[in-house]
Amino acid sequence: QVQLVESGGGLVQPGGSLRLSCAASGSIFSINAMGWYRQTPGKQRELVAEITSGGRTNYADSVKGRFTISRDNAKNTVYLQMNSLKPEDTADYYCNLDTRKSRYWGKGTLVTVSS
């Protein structure tokens, strides 16, 4: 059984920062990548950032230069440092774990950027 637990979401003012964490536990084998997705009502879930087992990163154009994804392989934990937050960053953020066996999702954490 695999479980992903996100933390770090909350309310922040424009220009502020948040750091999201996602800890994976359980029977995890052969991780391909871990990443963060976000979704707002009426919109399709979109990739925000991902990091592969080899350390390669990929970011949505809208967050490049502001967000940084990192990982701690020993802890099976991925982080998303979000700086210079904008109101349009408001969304439910979901952690994703991609393995050779399956893909897993966290329950999500809400990030609200508002004055």
C-alpha positions as CSV (number, residue, x, y, z in Angstrom):
1,Q,0.0,0.0,0.0
2,V,1.4,3.4,-1.1
3,Q,0.4,6.6,0.5
4,L,1.3,10.2,-0.4
5,V,0.9,12.9,2.2
6,E,1.1,16.5,1.2
7,S,1.6,19.4,3.5
8,G,2.5,23.1,3.4
9,G,-0.6,24.6,1.7
10,G,-2.4,27.6,3.0
11,L,-3.2,31.2,2.5
12,V,-0.5,33.6,1.4
13,Q,-0.4,37.1,0.1
14,P,0.7,37.9,-3.5
15,G,4.5,38.0,-3.6
16,G,4.8,35.6,-0.7
17,S,6.3,32.1,-0.5
18,L,5.2,28.6,0.4
19,R,7.0,25.3,0.5
20,L,5.0,22.2,-0.2
21,S,6.1,18.8,0.9
22,C,5.0,15.3,-0.2
23,A,6.1,12.2,1.7
24,A,5.6,8.8,0.1
25,S,5.4,5.7,2.2
26,G,4.6,2.0,1.7
27,S,5.7,-0.5,-0.8
28,I,7.4,1.7,-3.3
29,F,9.4,0.3,-6.2
30,S,11.5,1.8,-9.0
31,I,10.5,5.4,-8.9
32,N,10.5,7.0,-12.3
33,A,9.5,10.5,-11.2
34,M,7.7,12.6,-8.7
35,G,5.9,15.8,-9.4
36,W,3.3,18.4,-8.5
37,Y,0.1,19.1,-10.4
38,R,-2.5,21.7,-9.7
39,Q,-6.2,22.0,-10.6
40,T,-8.9,24.7,-10.2
41,P,-12.6,24.3,-10.7
42,G,-13.5,23.9,-14.4
43,K,-9.9,23.3,-15.5
44,Q,-7.9,20.3,-16.3
45,R,-5.3,19.2,-13.9
46,E,-1.9,20.5,-15.1
47,L,1.7,19.6,-14.5
48,V,3.4,22.3,-12.4
49,A,6.8,20.6,-11.9
50,E,8.4,17.2,-12.0
51,I,11.7,15.6,-11.2
52,T,12.8,12.3,-12.7
53,S,14.9,9.6,-11.0
54,G,17.9,11.0,-12.8
55,G,17.3,14.5,-11.5
56,R,16.0,16.1,-14.6
57,T,13.4,18.7,-13.9
58,N,10.5,20.1,-15.9
59,Y,8.3,23.2,-15.2
60,A,5.2,24.7,-16.5
61,D,6.0,27.9,-18.3
62,S,3.9,29.9,-15.9
63,V,6.0,29.0,-12.9
64,K,9.5,29.0,-14.4
65,G,11.9,31.1,-12.4
66,R,9.5,31.2,-9.4
67,F,9.1,27.5,-8.4
68,T,11.7,25.0,-7.6
69,I,11.2,21.3,-7.2
70,S,13.6,19.1,-5.2
71,R,13.7,15.7,-3.7
72,D,15.2,13.6,-0.9
73,N,15.4,10.1,-2.3
74,A,16.3,8.6,1.0
75,K,13.1,9.9,2.5
76,N,11.0,9.4,-0.7
77,T,10.0,13.1,-0.3
78,V,9.5,15.8,-2.9
79,Y,9.3,19.5,-2.3
80,L,8.0,22.4,-4.2
81,Q,9.4,25.8,-3.2
82,M,7.0,28.5,-4.5
83,N,8.2,32.1,-4.5
84,S,6.7,35.3,-5.9
85,L,3.3,33.7,-5.7
86,K,0.5,35.2,-7.8
87,P,-3.3,35.0,-7.4
88,E,-3.4,32.8,-10.5
89,D,-1.3,30.2,-8.6
90,T,-4.4,29.5,-6.4
91,A,-5.3,25.9,-6.9
92,D,-5.4,22.5,-5.3
93,Y,-1.9,21.1,-5.5
94,Y,-1.5,17.3,-5.9
95,C,1.6,15.2,-5.4
96,N,2.2,12.5,-8.0
97,L,4.4,9.5,-7.7
98,D,5.2,7.6,-10.9
99,T,6.7,4.1,-10.6
100,R,7.2,1.2,-12.9
101,K,4.2,-0.5,-11.4
102,S,1.7,2.3,-11.1
103,R,1.0,6.0,-10.5
104,Y,-0.2,7.4,-7.2
105,W,-1.8,10.6,-6.1
106,G,-2.0,12.5,-2.9
107,K,-5.3,13.9,-1.7
108,G,-4.2,17.5,-2.5
109,T,-3.4,20.6,-0.5
110,L,-5.0,24.0,-1.2
111,V,-2.9,27.0,-2.0
112,T,-4.7,30.3,-1.9
113,V,-2.9,33.5,-3.0
114,S,-5.0,36.5,-2.1
115,S,-4.6,39.9,-0.5
